[in-house]
Amino acid sequence: MRDVAVIGSGAAGLTAALAARKAGAKVTVHERWDRVGGTTALSGGNAWLPANRFLPDDTPELALAYLRAVSLGDANDELLEVFAHDAARAASWLEEHTPIAWQPIPYTDYHAELEGGREQGGRTLEPQPLDTTAEVRALVCDAPNVTAPITYAELAGAEIDREALRARAERGTLTLGRGLVAGLLEACLDAGVEVVTGTRLRALPTADAVVLATGGFERDAQLCRAFLRGPLLAPVGAPTAEGDGLRMAMTAGAALGNMSEAWWCPAFQLPGEEIDGAPMSRLILTERARKGCLIVDGSGRRFIDEAQNYSDFGRTMLNFEATSFSFPHLPAWLIFDAEYRSKYRVGPLGRRDPDPDWLAKGADLGELADAIGVPADALEATVARFSEHAARGEDPDFGRGTYPYDKFIGELGPLGDGPYYALKLLPGALSTKGGPRTDADGRVLSAADGTPIDGLFAAGNVAASLFGFAYPGAGGTLGPILTFGLRAGAAAGAGA
């Protein structure tokens, strides 16, 4: 029986392990953390899987046209084609071989205005709430950024059944990324996959085949300085994402690709918040797109459409300005008014919670400007101009509210009365996007001649992303991770 070692237990590792086991191999998953799931468990669990069974009007050809348009040529076209044609099969395979049952989310593609883009949603799938065994629940790592066992479909709906949420919490029902991990883990254990936790591998283990699935390198300062295009100050993924798999691949002579890119995002940090001993950062998502808010940098002026998808937003924060020889958008500030504060959550801060010390506040815009160190006259002028146009549903400066995704995620509106608030935003990332280059079956390619390295595979954020710098839609990380994790595991298990 062929022996396959999988290093990492996020969606890529568990999918590859299950596929290798189904191919007849003896499979061991090695996880550095004491529990499984990695960055996947901290995520929303969404997967962008076009032409899936819920979309009779979608096709691989439409998806491929969109992927080509959104990547601007900075992508691996061969892998784009494989993904567009195989994503639906991966979605169905997972439903057949795991307890996972998908449901569609009405998420608009991030650039639905481009050819092949989809405004009405449906390409993004999420796992339905999962009731699993106590053994599986105990093995799945916590997600301190998630406060309730809710789904994105419910968040996107008009009402949330609080009683249903309470019942799920009492049963230990898992949703979002933890639900996805639990479904994959349960299937792996049932199939006879061995899962070993609490052991960090720094060299390739002895096995017929090894699948690298250790995630990115965003938690390793040295690797970030060596490869990324700008400072990554607020990583939101697992604290174990320190590039272990990348270093193993480089030692094996792998060709590298996409090393300067990440799944960028704006994020913020709260004093003292940690995850497994490492600083914890929180993604800013819908908070940026609501009525009564805007974002400025240190100049007190806007620099972007606030409702743009978080990856493009995070990349824009890293723009370098030669004249001032600086990154002028670091940090940025989410500015909002009293009505916004009374109506919406901001990260973990509820609308009825007392104002915390970490949230800057001013009775008027001048006082707020002094509190955050930006020019008061510039901030006042920025808010006045934005509000004048936003009251008419316009944004002549950055087009906020005119794009399909903007309309889906939020609503354009002016800032009203004070007091005013400011939340400090830093450039973050869900994970990095660079690593060893692979072929369509996850085989790691040699830097010397581009041929596959015998017995070495990679899947997930440890590998070079097929999308280049692009991010097609919600779940654009996990869609390829599941698809190519399946392909890599099947090839490794079959000895292909």
N, C-alpha and C positions, 0 to 999 in steps of 0.2 A: 504494500500500500504506500502510495506517495506521501511524503511528509511535507506539510506546508506550515511555515511559521508566519503569523501575521503580527506586525508590531504596531500597536495602537488600536483603541476600541471605540472610536467614534463611528459615524455612519459608514465611512469608507472601510474601516477595518472589519466591522461586524458583517457588512454586506459581502465583502471579499471572503471572509471566513465561512459564511454560510454557503456561498457559491462553490468554494473549493471543496467543502464537505459534501455537497450535493453531487460534485464531480467524482466523488469516491476517495478523496484524500483524507489522511489523518491530519487534523488541524489543531494548532495551538495558538491562541491569542495572548500576546504579552502586553500588559498595560502597566505603565509606569505609576499611575495614580493608584490609590487604594480601592477605588471604584471605577466603573466603566462609564464611557460616554463622551469624555473630553469636551471640546467646544460644541459638538452637536447637542449635548445635553443642556447647554446654556442658551441654545438658539430657539427660534420659533418653530423649528421642525418643518418649515415650509420647503417644498421642492418644486422647482420650475421644470415641468415635464410636459413639453408640448405634444399636441396630437394625441392626448390621452383619451381614455374611453368616455370621458364626460363631454368631449368636444367633437361631435360629428362633423362640424364645419371647419375644423383645423386640420392641417396636413403637415407632414415633414417638410414639404417644399416651401410652405409659407414660413415655417419656423426658420428654415435655413436662410431664406431671403432676409428675414429680420436679423438673424445673427450676423450675417455678412454686413448688413447696413449699420448695426450698432457697434461693430468692432472696428470700423474704418480701416480694414486691412491688417490690423494688429492682432491676428489670431491664426491658429492652425486650421486651415480650411478643411483638411482631410478629417480631422477630429470633429470639427463642426458638423460635417456631413454625417459622420457616424452617429453623433449624439442626436441630431435632429431626427434620424430614422430609427434610433434604438431606444429613445427615452420612454416611449409608450410601452414597449416590451418590458423595460425595467420596472415600470410602475405596476404592470400586471403580474410580473414574476414575483414581486414582493408581496402582493396580495395573495397569491397562490401559495407561497411557501412560508409566510409569517402570519402572525395575528393582526398585522396592520391592515386597516381598511381606510382607503383614501376618501377624502371629501374635497371638492373644489372650493377655492376662495375667489371672490370676485375682484381680485387684484388686477388693476390695469398694468400692462407691461410698462417698464420704466421709460421707454421711448416709443410709445405706441403710435406716435406721429410718423414714424419711419416705415418704410416698406415692410410688409409682413407683420407689423406690430398689431397687438390686439388690445382694444380699449375695453371690451366687455369682460375681460378676465377669463379665468378657467384654466389657464396653463399652470397656475400655481396650485399645488395640492398640499394638504396637510393630513396627518393621521387623525382619525377619530379618537375620542377618549378611550383609553385602554385600561381595562382591569386585568392585572396580571398577578402572578404569584408573589408571596412574601419574599421568596428567595430572590426573584428578579428585582423587586423594589429595593431590597437591601443592597443590591450590587450597583444600581444606577446612582450616579453622583447627584448631589443637590444642585439646584439652580437658584441661588439667592436673589437673582434679579426677577424671578417670577413669583407673584404673590398669590395666585389662585389657579386651580386646574381648569382654565378657560381655553377656548379655541379661538383661532383667528376668524373663523366663520361667525362665531358669536360676537366677537369684537366689531366685526364689520356690519352686523345686523342692527336693527333698531332697538332691541331690548335684550337684556341678559337675565336669565332665570337664576336668581340668587339662591333659591332653594336647591336647584340642581347642582350648583357649585358647592354648596354645603354638603350635599349627599356624596358628591365625588370626593371631597376632601376627607370625609369620614371613612370612605371605602379605600382610600389610597389610590384613586384613579389618577393616571398620568396622562398629560397632554403635552402639546408643543414638542420641543426637542427631546424631553425626557420620555414622552410617549413613543417617539420614533425609536429611540435607543432601546427602550424596554421591549418593543415588538421584535426588533432585530435580535436582541439578546435572548429572549425567550425561545425564538426559533433556533438560534445557535446551540443553546443548551439542550433543547429537545433533540437536535440532530447529532449530538455527541461531540460538539466542539469543546475543547478544554480551554478555560479562561483563567489565566494566571495574572493576578494583580499585585501591585506593590513592588514590582521588579523593573528597574530601569536598565535597558540594554543600550550600550554605547558602541557595540560592534555587531555585525551581522551574525546571527546564530547559525549553527550548522543545521541545514535542512535541505531537502531537494529543491524547495522554492521558498523565497521570502517575499512577502508583500509588505512594503513600507506604507504605513497609514498613520503616521505620528502627528499629522497636522503641520501648521506653519512654524515660522521662527520668530514671530512677533514679540515673544517674551525674552529674546536674547539680544541684549544691547549691542554686542559686538557684530553679530550678523546683520542687524538692522542698519548699523552705521556703514557696513561694508557694501550693502546691496540696495537699500531702499532709496527712493528719489527725494525723500525729505524726512523730517523728524516724526516718528510715531510715538506720541507722548501718552496715549491712553488706549492700550490694547484691551479689547473686551472679551477675548477668548480665554481658553483654559490656561492656567499658570504653567502647565507642562509643555506649552508650545515653544520650546527652546531650540528647535532645529535639530533634534537628535537624528531623525531620518535623513535630513539633508546632509548632515556630516557623513553618515554611513554611505549615502549615494555618492558623494564626492570621493570618498576613500576608494569606492569601487570603480571610479573612473567614469562617472555618469556625465553626459552632456547636460547643461543647465539651460533653463529658459525662463523668461518673464520675471527675472529676479528683482526688478525695481518696483514691482507692483504689489498691491494688496487690495483686499476688499475694504476700501477706505470708509470712514464714517466720522461724523462729529460725535464727540462723547464728552461726558463730564465725570468728575470724581468727587465723592463726598469724604470729608475728613474721617479717617479711621476705618473706612470700609475696606475689607479684604476678602479674598477668596483663596482659601487654602494657604494663607500666609503671604499672598502676593496682593499688591494694590488692585482694587476692583474698579473698573470703569463701566459706565452705563451709556448705551447707545441713545442718542436723541433722534426720535422718529417723527411721530405725528405732532409733537410739541412745536415743531418749527413752522407748521403749515396752518395754524388756526388763526381765526380773526383776532385782532388785537395784539399782534406781535410782529417783530421784524428782527433781523440780525445785523449787527455792525461789527467792524473790527476796531483796532486801537485808534483809528482816525475819527471814529464816531460816525462813519458812513457805511452804507450797505455795499456789498460786493458780489451778491449772488441772488438768484431766485431761491428764497428760503424753502420752498416746497419741492425743490429738485430732489431726486433720489439720493439717499445718504452716501452712496459710493462716489458719485460725481461731486457731491458737496464736499466730502472729505478730501478729495483730490484737489479741489479748488482752494481749500484752506492752505495747501502746501505751495501755492504759487510764489515764486521767488521774484523780488523786484530789484533789479540791478541798481537803480538810481539810489535807493536807500540802503542797498546791500542788506536786505532783510526779508523775512517772511512776514509781510505786513498784516496777514490775516490771523496771526497767532499772538494772543488768543483771540477768539471772537466772543461776542456777547449776545445771548438771546434776551431781547428787551420785550417786556409785556406790561399791560396795564392792569388796573384793579379788577376790572370785570373778568379778564382772562384768569387772574389769580383765583377768583371766586367760583369759576365755572369748571376748571380743568385740573387734572393731575399734572404734575411735572416730575417725571421719574417716580420715585417712591413717595413724593410729597402730595398728600391729599388736599383737596380744595378747602376742607375745613380745618386742616392742621395749622397750628401756629407758625408764623414765619420763622424759619430756621436761621441760624447765624451764617450758614453757607450761601444764602440767597441775598444778594445785594438789594438794597431798597432805598428809595428816595421819595420824599413828598412831592417833588416835581422833577422834571428831567434834568435840570441843572444840578440838583442835589445828587441824583443818581449818577450823573456824569462824574462828579467829584469822587463818588464812592468807588467807581471802577477805573478811574484814571483816564478818561477820554475827554476831548474838548467839548465843553458844554454847548457852545454855539453850533458846532457841527452836528451834535446829536439832536439838538432842538430843531435845526433846519432839516435834518434827515427825516425825523418823525413827522414834521409838518408837511413836507413834500409827499412822503409815502401816504400819509393819511388822506391828504387832499385827493390824490388819485384813486386810492383804494376805496374811498367812499363812492366813487363812480364805477368801481369794478375794474380799474385799470392799473397797470404797472408799466409805464413807458420805459423804465430803466432796465428791468430784467425780465419782464413778461410773466411775472408770477400770476398764476390763475388762467393762463391761456393754453397750457399744455394738458393733454389728457390725464397724465399722472397727477399733476397739480390739483385738478378738479376732483380726482378720486380721493386724494389723501387729506385735503383741507379746504379752507374757504378764505378768500381774500376779504379783508376788512380793515378799517382804520383803527388806530389806537385811540382810546378815549381818555377818561380822567385818571388821575393818579390816586393813590401812590403808584409808583412804577418800580419794576423789578428787573434784575439782570442776573442771568445764569452764565457762568464762564464755560466756554466750549473749547475743547482741545482736539487736535487731529488724532483720531483713533483708527482702529481697523478690527473687523471681525476676525481676520486672519491674513496671512500673506498669501500671495498667488504664484510665487516662483519656486522652482525646484527642478528635479531631474526631468528631462524630456522623456516622454513615453510614446509608444505606438497605440493603436486603437484597442489593443488588449492589455494595456498597462505595462508592457515590457519596458524596462528602463533602457534607454539608448546610450551607447558608448560615446564619449567625447572624441575618441580617436577616429572612429570611422562611421559612426551613426548606426551601427548594427546593435541588436539587442544583447544586453549582458546576460549571460546564461543564468537562469534561475532567479533573476531579480526583477520584481514588479513594484509599482507604486500607484497609489490611488488617493484621491482627496487633496487637501491643501498642501501636503508634502510635495506633490508633483506640480510641474508647470501647468498653469491653467490653460485650457484650450481657448478661452475667451480673450486672452491678451489682457488689455486694460478694461474691457467692456464688462457690463453688468446688465443682463437683459431684463431681469424682473425679480420680484420677490421669490426667494428660493433658488436664485441663480447659482448659489454655492452648492446646495445639497442636490439639485437635479443632476449635474454631472458627476458629483461624488457617488451617488447611488448607481448611476448608469455605468460608469467606468469601474467602480468598485465591484460590481457584478461581473463585468467582463474580465477584469484582472484576476478575480478569484477563480472564475471558471477556467481560465487559461492556466493559472498556476496549479490548480487541482488536477487538471487533465494532462499536465506535462507538455502543454502546447508551446 
